[in-house]
Amino acid sequence: MNQLLNVNVYSEVGALRGVIIHSPGAEVSSMAPTETEGALFSDIINMSVAHREYATISDILSRFAATYEVRDLLTAILEDETAKQQVLDRIEAVEPSIGEKYKGRRLKDCLLDTDAGTLARMLIEGVEFERDNVERFFSKDRYLLVPMYNFFFTRDSSMALGNKVLAGKMANAVRDRESVIMRSIFDFTPEFKTEVIDLSPYDTRPASPITIEGGDVLMVSRDVVVVGCGLRTTPRAIDALIDRLANLSGGREMHVFVQELPRSLESFIHLDMVFTMIDRDKCMIYEPVIRNSRQFRTLHVRICDGRQVELKAENGLLEGLASVGIELSPVFCGGDVPVNQQREQWHSGANFLAVGPGKVLGYARNSHTAETMNKAGFEIIRAADVIDGKVDIARHDKFFITLDVSELARGGGGLRCMTMPVHRDDI
């Protein structure tokens, strides 16, 4: 990376100019069936198919924005010995196993002596321990450093809020290294002009931990943030975020909407599995959650003059947003039939990535959702037709590019989950 890129994300739908991605590799293909639960997967993945699927995603993204691969960014910062030391120190703070014996030395010392490219690979793909004592010989585990199975979901471990980046505090320890690496990339890549927001100082009560992930944070407008409160993002983390936003607001008025989420089923892990923006005035929703304010509550927090000045319940997320001038027409994931809604939400049917206002990417498999999108004025375009030159997307004002994805979906996320925007045009 040799071009200056100011972090600038003040909406969910402004034209995408820069995005961080990670192509899944050996860290996923090495996963055994017995390791899926601990890796937060529902099944193992056919990597030959997954690579084809991801190549298509990367191709489509590159037509709209500069794409930055995590492995390349990580390798670049590890070329600097000072940065390398700090990255490994940060990893040791969350993974003490890096200090254990490996090939006759401490693993951390071995890693410090490793070249940048190899070290980046080891940090992503994991390091297996040697079965050199009785405990390790009989252990059912394999790794001193567990592979970063979920790293292709780059959204979760860091998130852009305006011109700053919020470091994720992951809900599962298996993902802690992702957040360390993403924070380090923003700290040590001079071309990224930004400040990292760290909520760690608020995490002082072990019985009530702070966890927050990017799938739960949507920057709807310059002054409006929507945050999901569920399995991955805790109430204390949201309070901490509100406090930091108040400190950083410069005295202007801001609004934070907190949407309660179901705490059952893996398909509800983040807000962006039930609510995403698809245009300036349209959103994709999973109706049984977003339109069920009696069971899943919505809070509205108003910030003014650098502090929280009001907290009140709203009669639903869309109603709350309307109260601050953001009128959204909802499009229903799965259409109107409950079983279709359930099936397509399960496979990330509400999880869209906007590459511009009214220009979105999502999964082709959710056919009922595609029908509702078409009725809402979106042209349905196959990704293969774009790549083959059969369709000129420049001739369409509003479109939904459908991607044929079966294997990557087994990881439990969609196109928004797999992308971390760092620059969008203002709208």
C-alpha positions as CSV (number, residue, x, y, z in Angstrom):
1,M,0.0,0.0,0.0
2,N,1.6,3.3,-1.0
3,Q,-1.4,5.7,-1.4
4,L,-2.7,7.8,1.5
5,L,-6.2,6.9,2.4
6,N,-8.0,8.8,5.1
7,V,-10.6,6.7,6.9
8,N,-13.9,8.2,6.1
9,V,-17.1,6.3,6.7
10,Y,-20.1,8.5,7.6
11,S,-22.8,6.3,6.1
12,E,-23.7,2.7,5.1
13,V,-24.4,3.5,1.5
14,G,-21.9,6.2,0.3
15,A,-19.9,5.1,-2.8
16,L,-17.3,2.6,-1.6
17,R,-13.7,3.7,-2.3
18,G,-11.6,1.5,0.0
19,V,-12.3,-1.8,1.7
20,I,-10.3,-4.4,3.7
21,I,-10.8,-8.0,2.9
22,H,-9.2,-11.4,3.6
23,S,-9.3,-14.4,1.3
24,P,-9.8,-17.5,3.4
25,G,-6.9,-20.0,3.2
26,A,-5.2,-22.8,5.1
27,E,-6.5,-21.4,8.4
28,V,-10.0,-22.7,7.2
29,S,-9.0,-25.7,5.1
30,S,-7.1,-27.2,8.1
31,M,-10.2,-27.2,10.3
32,A,-11.3,-30.7,11.4
33,P,-14.9,-31.6,11.9
34,T,-14.3,-31.9,15.6
35,E,-13.0,-28.3,15.7
36,T,-16.0,-26.6,14.0
37,E,-17.9,-25.7,17.2
38,G,-14.8,-24.1,18.8
39,A,-14.1,-22.3,15.6
40,L,-17.7,-20.9,15.5
41,F,-18.6,-22.7,12.3
42,S,-21.6,-24.9,11.7
43,D,-19.7,-27.2,9.2
44,I,-16.4,-27.6,7.5
45,I,-15.9,-25.8,4.1
46,N,-15.0,-27.2,0.7
47,M,-12.1,-24.9,0.0
48,S,-11.9,-25.4,-3.7
49,V,-15.4,-24.1,-4.1
50,A,-14.9,-21.4,-1.5
51,H,-11.8,-20.1,-3.3
52,R,-13.9,-19.7,-6.5
53,E,-16.6,-18.0,-4.6
54,Y,-14.2,-15.6,-3.0
55,A,-12.5,-14.8,-6.2
56,T,-15.8,-13.7,-7.6
57,I,-16.5,-11.5,-4.6
58,S,-13.0,-9.9,-4.8
59,D,-13.5,-9.3,-8.6
60,I,-16.8,-7.6,-8.1
61,L,-15.6,-5.5,-5.2
62,S,-12.5,-4.3,-7.2
63,R,-14.8,-2.8,-9.8
64,F,-16.1,-0.3,-7.2
65,A,-13.2,0.2,-4.7
66,A,-9.6,-0.3,-3.9
67,T,-9.3,-3.6,-2.0
68,Y,-6.7,-4.2,0.7
69,E,-5.8,-7.7,1.6
70,V,-5.2,-8.3,5.4
71,R,-2.3,-10.6,4.7
72,D,-0.5,-8.0,2.7
73,L,-1.2,-5.2,5.2
74,L,0.0,-7.4,8.1
75,T,3.2,-8.5,6.2
76,A,4.0,-4.8,5.5
77,I,3.8,-3.7,9.1
78,L,5.8,-6.8,10.3
79,E,8.7,-5.6,8.2
80,D,9.4,-3.0,10.9
81,E,11.1,-4.6,13.9
82,T,9.5,-2.2,16.4
83,A,6.0,-2.9,15.0
84,K,6.7,-6.6,15.0
85,Q,7.7,-6.5,18.7
86,Q,4.6,-4.6,19.6
87,V,2.3,-6.8,17.6
88,L,3.6,-9.9,19.4
89,D,3.5,-8.2,22.8
90,R,-0.2,-7.4,22.1
91,I,-0.9,-11.0,21.1
92,E,0.9,-12.3,24.2
93,A,-1.5,-10.2,26.4
94,V,-4.5,-12.1,25.1
95,E,-2.8,-15.4,24.2
96,P,-0.2,-16.4,26.9
97,S,0.4,-19.6,24.9
98,I,2.8,-17.6,22.7
99,G,5.2,-17.8,25.6
100,E,5.2,-21.6,25.7
101,K,8.0,-23.9,24.4
102,Y,8.3,-24.4,20.6
103,K,11.3,-26.1,19.0
104,G,13.4,-25.7,22.1
105,R,12.6,-22.0,22.6
106,R,9.8,-19.7,23.6
107,L,7.4,-19.5,20.6
108,K,7.4,-15.7,20.8
109,D,11.2,-15.7,20.4
110,C,10.9,-17.9,17.4
111,L,8.3,-15.6,15.9
112,L,10.5,-12.6,16.5
113,D,13.3,-14.2,14.4
114,T,10.9,-15.1,11.6
115,D,10.7,-13.0,8.4
116,A,7.6,-10.8,7.9
117,G,5.8,-12.9,5.2
118,T,6.3,-16.2,7.1
119,L,5.3,-14.6,10.4
120,A,2.1,-13.2,8.9
121,R,1.2,-16.7,7.6
122,M,1.9,-18.2,11.0
123,L,-0.2,-15.7,12.8
124,I,-3.1,-16.2,10.5
125,E,-2.9,-20.0,9.9
126,G,-1.8,-20.9,13.4
127,V,1.1,-22.8,14.9
128,E,0.8,-26.5,15.9
129,F,2.6,-27.6,19.0
130,E,5.1,-30.5,19.1
131,R,4.0,-33.5,21.0
132,D,7.2,-33.5,23.0
133,N,5.8,-34.3,26.5
134,V,3.1,-36.6,28.0
135,E,0.5,-33.8,28.3
136,R,0.9,-32.7,24.7
137,F,1.1,-36.3,23.4
138,F,-2.4,-37.1,24.8
139,S,-3.9,-33.7,24.1
140,K,-6.9,-33.6,21.8
141,D,-5.8,-30.0,20.8
142,R,-3.3,-29.3,18.1
143,Y,-2.3,-25.7,18.4
144,L,-0.1,-23.3,20.4
145,L,-1.7,-20.5,18.3
146,V,-5.1,-21.5,17.0
147,P,-5.8,-20.6,13.3
148,M,-7.9,-17.4,12.7
149,Y,-10.7,-19.4,11.2
150,N,-13.1,-16.4,11.1
151,F,-10.7,-13.7,9.7
152,F,-12.4,-13.6,6.4
153,F,-15.3,-11.9,8.2
154,T,-13.2,-8.7,8.4
155,R,-16.2,-6.6,9.6
156,D,-16.2,-7.8,13.2
157,S,-12.7,-7.1,14.5
158,S,-12.7,-3.4,13.6
159,M,-15.2,-0.9,12.3
160,A,-14.9,2.6,10.9
161,L,-16.9,5.3,12.6
162,G,-16.5,8.6,10.7
163,N,-12.8,9.3,10.5
164,K,-11.9,6.9,13.3
165,V,-11.7,3.1,13.8
166,L,-13.2,1.3,16.7
167,A,-11.2,-1.7,17.7
168,G,-13.4,-4.8,18.3
169,K,-13.6,-6.5,21.6
170,M,-14.4,-10.0,20.5
171,A,-17.1,-12.1,22.3
172,N,-15.1,-15.3,21.8
173,A,-11.4,-15.8,22.7
174,V,-10.7,-17.7,19.5
175,R,-11.1,-14.3,17.7
176,D,-9.1,-12.1,20.0
177,R,-6.0,-12.1,17.7
178,E,-8.1,-10.8,14.8
179,S,-8.8,-7.6,16.8
180,V,-5.1,-7.3,17.8
181,I,-4.0,-7.6,14.2
182,M,-6.5,-5.1,12.8
183,R,-5.8,-2.6,15.5
184,S,-2.0,-3.0,14.7
185,I,-2.7,-2.5,11.0
186,F,-4.3,0.9,11.7
187,D,-1.7,1.9,14.2
188,F,1.4,1.0,12.1
189,T,0.2,1.6,8.5
190,P,1.1,5.2,7.9
191,E,-1.1,5.4,4.7
192,F,-4.2,4.9,6.9
193,K,-4.8,8.3,8.5
194,T,-6.9,7.6,11.5
195,E,-7.2,7.3,15.3
196,V,-8.1,3.9,16.9
197,I,-10.9,4.0,19.6
198,D,-10.1,1.4,22.3
199,L,-12.8,0.4,24.8
200,S,-10.4,-1.7,26.9
201,P,-10.1,0.9,29.7
202,Y,-13.8,0.4,30.4
203,D,-13.4,-3.3,30.7
204,T,-12.8,-3.4,34.5
205,R,-15.5,-5.9,35.7
206,P,-14.7,-9.5,34.7
207,A,-18.2,-10.6,35.7
208,S,-19.7,-8.1,33.2
209,P,-17.3,-8.0,30.3
210,I,-17.2,-5.5,27.4
211,T,-17.5,-7.1,24.0
212,I,-18.4,-5.4,20.8
213,E,-18.2,-6.6,17.2
214,G,-18.5,-4.7,13.9
215,G,-21.6,-6.7,12.7
216,D,-23.5,-4.9,15.4
217,V,-22.5,-1.3,14.5
218,L,-24.0,0.6,11.6
219,M,-23.1,4.2,10.8
220,V,-26.4,5.3,9.4
221,S,-25.5,8.9,9.0
222,R,-22.9,11.4,10.2
223,D,-24.8,11.8,13.5
224,V,-26.7,8.6,13.8
225,V,-25.3,5.2,14.9
226,V,-27.3,2.0,15.3
227,V,-25.9,-0.7,17.6
228,G,-27.2,-4.2,18.1
229,C,-27.3,-5.7,21.6
230,G,-27.3,-9.4,21.7
231,L,-25.0,-12.4,21.7
232,R,-21.8,-10.6,20.6
233,T,-22.2,-7.0,21.9
234,T,-22.9,-6.4,25.5
235,P,-24.9,-3.5,27.2
236,R,-21.7,-2.3,29.0
237,A,-19.8,-2.1,25.7
238,I,-22.6,0.0,24.3
239,D,-22.5,2.3,27.3
240,A,-18.7,2.6,26.8
241,L,-19.1,3.4,23.1
242,I,-21.7,6.1,23.9
243,D,-19.3,7.6,26.4
244,R,-16.5,7.7,23.8
245,L,-18.8,9.1,21.1
246,A,-19.9,11.8,23.5
247,N,-16.2,12.7,24.2
248,L,-15.4,12.7,20.4
249,S,-18.6,14.5,19.3
250,G,-17.1,18.0,19.5
251,G,-20.3,19.2,21.2
252,R,-22.6,18.4,18.3
253,E,-25.8,16.4,18.7
254,M,-25.7,12.7,18.0
255,H,-28.1,9.8,18.3
256,V,-27.4,6.2,19.2
257,F,-30.1,3.7,18.7
258,V,-29.7,0.4,20.5
259,Q,-31.6,-2.6,19.0
260,E,-32.2,-5.6,21.2
261,L,-31.5,-8.9,19.3
262,P,-32.6,-12.5,19.9
263,R,-30.2,-14.5,22.0
264,S,-30.9,-17.8,20.3
265,L,-29.9,-19.2,16.9
266,E,-26.5,-18.5,15.4
267,S,-28.1,-16.6,12.5
268,F,-28.9,-13.7,14.9
269,I,-25.4,-13.1,16.2
270,H,-25.2,-9.5,14.8
271,L,-27.6,-6.7,13.9
272,D,-26.5,-6.8,10.3
273,M,-28.1,-10.3,10.0
274,V,-31.6,-8.6,10.5
275,F,-31.0,-5.0,9.4
276,T,-28.8,-3.4,6.7
277,M,-29.1,-0.2,4.7
278,I,-29.6,-0.7,0.9
279,D,-30.2,2.9,-0.2
280,R,-30.5,6.4,1.2
281,D,-34.1,5.8,2.1
282,K,-34.4,2.0,2.1
283,C,-33.3,-0.8,4.4
284,M,-33.4,-4.6,4.3
285,I,-35.0,-6.1,7.5
286,Y,-35.9,-9.4,9.0
287,E,-39.5,-8.4,9.9
288,P,-40.0,-10.8,12.8
289,V,-37.3,-9.0,14.8
290,I,-37.2,-5.4,13.5
291,R,-41.0,-5.1,13.5
292,N,-41.4,-6.8,16.9
293,S,-40.8,-4.0,19.3
294,R,-42.7,-5.6,22.2
295,Q,-40.2,-8.5,22.3
296,F,-37.1,-6.8,20.9
297,R,-36.8,-3.3,22.4
298,T,-35.3,-0.2,20.9
299,L,-33.5,2.4,22.9
300,H,-32.7,6.0,21.8
301,V,-29.8,7.7,23.4
302,R,-29.2,11.4,22.6
303,I,-25.8,13.0,23.0
304,C,-25.4,16.8,23.2
305,D,-22.7,19.1,24.5
306,G,-20.3,16.2,24.9
307,R,-22.5,14.1,27.2
308,Q,-25.5,11.7,27.2
309,V,-28.6,13.9,27.8
310,E,-31.5,11.5,27.2
311,L,-32.3,7.8,27.1
312,K,-35.8,6.7,26.1
313,A,-37.6,3.6,24.6
314,E,-38.8,3.9,21.0
315,N,-41.7,2.1,19.4
316,G,-39.3,0.2,17.1
317,L,-36.1,1.0,15.2
318,L,-37.6,2.4,12.1
319,E,-39.9,4.6,14.1
320,G,-36.9,5.8,16.2
321,L,-34.9,6.7,13.1
322,A,-37.9,8.5,11.6
323,S,-38.0,10.7,14.7
324,V,-34.5,12.1,13.8
325,G,-35.4,12.6,10.2
326,I,-34.3,9.3,8.7
327,E,-37.4,7.9,7.0
328,L,-36.7,4.4,5.7
329,S,-38.9,2.1,3.6
330,P,-38.2,-1.5,4.6
331,V,-37.8,-4.3,2.2
332,F,-38.5,-7.7,3.8
333,C,-35.9,-10.5,3.8
334,G,-37.7,-13.6,2.4
335,G,-40.8,-11.6,1.4
336,D,-44.1,-12.0,3.2
337,V,-44.2,-15.8,3.9
338,P,-42.8,-16.6,7.4
339,V,-41.1,-19.9,6.4
340,N,-39.3,-18.1,3.5
341,Q,-38.3,-15.3,5.8
342,Q,-36.8,-17.8,8.3
343,R,-35.0,-19.8,5.7
344,E,-33.4,-16.8,3.9
345,Q,-32.5,-15.0,7.1
346,W,-30.7,-18.2,8.1
347,H,-28.5,-17.8,5.0
348,S,-27.7,-14.1,5.5
349,G,-30.6,-12.9,3.3
350,A,-30.7,-9.6,5.2
351,N,-27.0,-9.1,5.1
352,F,-26.2,-6.7,2.2
353,L,-23.2,-4.6,1.4
354,A,-23.9,-1.3,-0.3
355,V,-21.2,-0.2,-2.8
356,G,-23.2,3.0,-3.4
357,P,-26.7,4.4,-2.9
358,G,-29.1,1.7,-4.2
359,K,-26.2,-0.5,-5.4
360,V,-25.8,-3.6,-3.3
361,L,-24.2,-7.0,-3.2
362,G,-25.7,-10.1,-1.6
363,Y,-26.3,-13.9,-2.0
364,A,-28.1,-15.3,-5.0
365,R,-29.5,-18.2,-3.1
366,N,-32.1,-16.0,-1.4
367,S,-34.5,-15.9,-4.3
368,H,-37.6,-14.6,-2.4
369,T,-35.5,-11.7,-1.1
370,A,-34.4,-11.0,-4.6
371,E,-38.0,-10.8,-5.7
372,T,-38.8,-8.3,-3.0
373,M,-35.7,-6.3,-4.1
374,N,-36.8,-6.3,-7.7
375,K,-40.3,-5.0,-6.7
376,A,-38.6,-2.3,-4.7
377,G,-36.9,-1.0,-7.9
378,F,-33.6,-2.9,-7.9
379,E,-32.4,-4.5,-11.1
380,I,-31.3,-8.1,-10.3
381,I,-27.9,-8.7,-11.9
382,R,-25.8,-11.9,-11.8
383,A,-22.2,-11.4,-10.8
384,A,-21.1,-13.8,-13.5
385,D,-22.8,-11.5,-16.1
386,V,-20.9,-8.5,-14.8
387,I,-17.6,-10.4,-14.9
388,D,-18.3,-11.8,-18.4
389,G,-19.1,-8.3,-19.7
390,K,-22.7,-9.2,-20.5
391,V,-24.0,-6.4,-18.2
392,D,-22.7,-2.8,-18.0
393,I,-23.5,-1.9,-14.4
394,A,-22.8,1.8,-15.2
395,R,-26.1,1.8,-17.0
396,H,-28.1,0.9,-13.9
397,D,-29.0,3.4,-11.2
398,K,-30.2,0.7,-8.7
399,F,-29.1,-2.9,-8.7
400,F,-28.6,-6.0,-6.6
401,I,-25.6,-8.0,-7.8
402,T,-26.2,-11.6,-6.8
403,L,-23.3,-13.9,-5.9
404,D,-23.5,-17.6,-6.0
405,V,-22.2,-18.6,-2.6
406,S,-22.7,-21.9,-0.9
407,E,-19.5,-22.8,1.0
408,L,-18.5,-19.4,2.4
409,A,-22.1,-19.1,3.8
410,R,-21.3,-22.0,6.1
411,G,-19.2,-19.6,8.1
412,G,-22.3,-17.8,9.2
413,G,-22.2,-14.5,7.4
414,G,-22.8,-12.5,4.3
415,L,-21.2,-9.8,2.1
416,R,-21.3,-7.1,4.8
417,C,-19.7,-9.5,7.2
418,M,-16.8,-10.2,4.8
419,T,-15.9,-6.5,4.2
420,M,-14.5,-3.7,6.3
421,P,-15.0,-0.4,4.5
422,V,-12.4,2.2,5.2
423,H,-13.5,5.0,2.9
424,R,-16.9,6.0,1.4
425,D,-18.0,9.1,-0.4
426,D,-20.0,11.4,1.8
427,I,-23.7,11.6,0.9
